Amino acid sequence: MAPDQRTRHVTTKPGSNVLYVLYGVIVLLVLGVGYLLYTNVVLTKEFKRERSDVRATVQKNQLANDRQQLQFGMKTFVWAVRNALLQNKPGEINEYFNTLVKDRGIKEMLLVDPSGNVTISTNKKNQGISFASRFPAYLLQ
């Protein structure tokens, strides 16, 4: 061969293959992080929805339990008032009413006879008046 004619060989630098692999790894890492972030958002939304469902269920169950306890307590209270009525002890009934009014949530207690007149009340202004003149009559139903 002549010294002027040199053969050209195209050689690839070993560094360029490493760059392609490095870029590939970076792309895979970015895709993996994106997938994890997306999964985190989906799971967070699902958790919030389930938590709100559980809270609604707990509130519903608590309300049902509260109603049941109130009915149980009122049955006992009604039997005590009935017993005092049968023994003709209005002072004892008034004492029961005053004790209940001291609790939070109860403002006034009334005992109304079958004709619709208030016989015993924690508010003495209401004693002896017609229930329908001060309160809605449908409450007696």
RADA-V231767 format. One record per residue. N is the residue number from 0. RES is the residue in one letter. BURIAL is b if it has 16 or more other ideal C-beta (glycine too) atoms within 10 Angstrom, else e. Layout:
BEGIN
n = {N,N}
res = {RES,RES}
burial = {BURIAL,BURIAL}
END
This chain:
BEGIN
n = {0,1,2,3,4,5,6,7,8,9,10,11,12,13,14,15,16,17,18,19,20,21,22,23,24,25,26,27,28,29,30,31,32,33,34,35,36,37,38,39,40,41,42,43,44,45,46,47,48,49,50,51,52,53,54,55,56,57,58,59,60,61,62,63,64,65,66,67,68,69,70,71,72,73,74,75,76,77,78,79,80,81,82,83,84,85,86,87,88,89,90,91,92,93,94,95,96,97,98,99,100,101,102,103,104,105,106,107,108,109,110,111,112,113,114,115,116,117,118,119,120,121,122,123,124,125,126,127,128,129,130,131,132,133,134,135,136,137,138,139,140}
res = {M,A,P,D,Q,R,T,R,H,V,T,T,K,P,G,S,N,V,L,Y,V,L,Y,G,V,I,V,L,L,V,L,G,V,G,Y,L,L,Y,T,N,V,V,L,T,K,E,F,K,R,E,R,S,D,V,R,A,T,V,Q,K,N,Q,L,A,N,D,R,Q,Q,L,Q,F,G,M,K,T,F,V,W,A,V,R,N,A,L,L,Q,N,K,P,G,E,I,N,E,Y,F,N,T,L,V,K,D,R,G,I,K,E,M,L,L,V,D,P,S,G,N,V,T,I,S,T,N,K,K,N,Q,G,I,S,F,A,S,R,F,P,A,Y,L,L,Q}
burial = {e,e,e,e,e,e,e,e,e,e,e,e,e,e,e,e,e,e,e,e,e,e,e,e,e,e,e,e,e,e,e,e,e,e,e,e,e,e,e,e,e,e,e,e,e,e,e,e,e,e,e,e,e,e,e,e,e,e,e,e,e,e,e,e,e,e,e,e,e,e,e,e,e,e,e,e,e,e,e,e,b,e,e,b,e,e,e,e,e,e,e,e,b,b,e,b,b,e,e,e,e,e,e,e,e,e,e,e,b,b,b,b,e,e,e,e,e,b,e,b,b,b,e,e,e,b,e,e,e,e,b,e,e,e,b,e,e,e,e,e,e}
END
